[in-house]
Amino acid sequence: MRSDEQLVAQTLRGELSAFEEIVQRHRGAVFTVAARIVGPGDAEDVSQDALLRAFNRLDRFRGEGPFRAWLLRIARNTALNALAARRDIPTGDDDVTGARDRDPPQRTPAQSLQDGERRERMRIKLRGLSPAHRAVLVLRDVEGLSYEEIAAVVDAPLGTVKGRLHRARDELAGMLRANTYDWELPDG
């Protein structure tokens, strides 16, 4: 398997199939970042715009960090620009995880209903987080990015990312504890 950096170099030499491989490899993460900011209705357009911007700026990738972080930063900025253009507030409550959220077929209808209700309550709780906290939480706990990659994506110092993530997790846990019926968490 070719590395992202190899694919970038090949694309810059004119091998468009290399960029197609980049798109295949990263479009899910680009879509998720976009959807968490603008919602799934606009996420596809924003994702395509972000990938087009990345293609047009590929010669600006310096390789100082992971390509994925560079690409997700473009996706984040593109989504924020789209959001600013429509003057909407992101909720982060829309289902953008696709198959990961689908109930496994062995679940009973009651279990599936209960799981769906829990996912919906979690989306509502996530809406209560600030966009900055929600962004780092999604990038770390949903997308699995490293702290360094998140810092590059959100354009913030590493310490700021760690602090935001810690506060986001504490805030979310506090919200969940406020309704232990839903989550079966101990108080405090």
N, C-alpha and C positions, 0 to 999 in steps of 0.2 A: 504494500500500500504506500502510495506516495504521500509525503508530508504536505501540509498546507503551503509551506514555503517553496517546495519544489513545484507545486501546482501554480503558485503565483509566478514564479520564474518562467514556467512554460507558457502561461497565459501572456506574459509580457513579450514573449518571443513570437506570439501570434497563434498559439495553439488554443483555440476557443474551447475545445473539448476539455481542456484542463480546468477552465473556469466553470464549465458545466458540472464537473466533479466537485468543485468547491461549493457550488449551489446545492447539489444533492446532499453533500455532507452537512451543511450548516443551515439550510432553509428552515428546518423545524425550530431551531433555537432563535433564528431571526424572527420568525412568525410569533413565537411565544413572547419575546421581548416586545414586539410591536403590539400584540394583542393585549398585553398587560397595561400598556400605556393608552392606546386608542380604542381598545375593544375589538372583538373579533370581526365586527362588520367592516371595519376599515383596515384590519391587519393585513389582509392579502395585498391590498394596494400599497400600503406602507412598506411591506416586506419587499415587494417587487421594486419599489422606488429605492429602498435601501441597497438592494443587491445591484441595481443599475448604477447607483452612486459609487458603490464599492468598485465595480468594474471600471468606471471612468476615473477613479482615483487610485487604482491599483499601483501605479508607479510611485505613489506617495507612501506606500507601506514600506517602512524602513527595517522591519524585522527586529525592532528593539524589544518586542514582547510577542506573545502568541498572536497569530493571525486571527483566531476566533475572537479574542478580546477586541482587536481593532475593528473587526466586522460588526460585532455586537454594539460597539460604541457608535458606529455609523447608523445602525438600526435604531438605537435609542435616540440619537439626535434627530433622525428623520421622523420618528414617531412624535417626539416633542414638538418639532416644527409643525407637523400635521395637526397636533392637538392645539397648538397656539393659533393656528389658522382658523380653527373652528370654535375656539374659545370654550372648549368642553373640559370637564373635570374627569380624570380617569378614575374608574372604580375598581378595576382589577377583579371584578366579580364574574366575569364571563368564562365559560368553559373553553379553555384553549389547550388543554392537555390531551384532547383527543382520546385515543385508545387507552391511555393510562387510566382515565377516569371511568371507563366502561366497566360495568359489573361483570365478573366472571360468570360463565353460564351455569356453574354448579350452585350458585346462590339461590336461596328460596325467594319468592316474590316479596315476602316481608323483609328479609335481609336486604334485598336490593332497594326497597323503598326507604328503609332506615339509612342505608349508606348514602342514597341520593339526598336525603334530608340533611344528613351530616355535612355532605359536601356543600350544599347550599348555605347552611349556617356558617361554614368556614369561609365561604366567599363573602358573606355579609360581614364577618369579623375582619377579613382582610381589607374591606372597604374602609374600615375605621382607622387603618394605619395611614400615615402620611405617605404621599407618593415616593419620597426618598426612602423611607423605611420599607415600604412594600417592594420597591425595586430591588434593594439589596437582598431582601428575604427571598424573593422569587429567583433572583440570579444564583443565590447560594443553595437554597433548599430545593428548588424545583429543577433548575438548570445544572446545578452541580459545579458551578464555576469556582475557581480558587479565589482567595481574597485578592490576590494580585490582578487577576483577570477582571474581577468586579471593579477594582479601583480604576483600571483602564477604561472600562465600559462607562462608569458613572463620572469619570474625570474627577476623582477625589483622592486624597491621600489614603494610604493603607490604614492608618489609625482611625480615620474618619469612617471608613467602610466597616471596620471591626466594631466601632462604637455604635454606628447606626444599626448594624445587624444585632448586636447585643440588646439595644433598646427596642428594636422591632420584635425580637423574640420575647423579651420581658413583657412588652405591651400586649402582644398577642396572647401570651400565657395568662396574663391578668384578665383579659377579655374572656378567655375560655373558662377560667376559674369562676368568673362572675356567674356563669351558668353551668355548674358542674353536672347538672342533669344531662346536658348534651355530651359531655366529654369525660365524665368520670375521673376528674382530676382532684387530687387532695387540695384542701385550702392551704394557701401560703406555702 
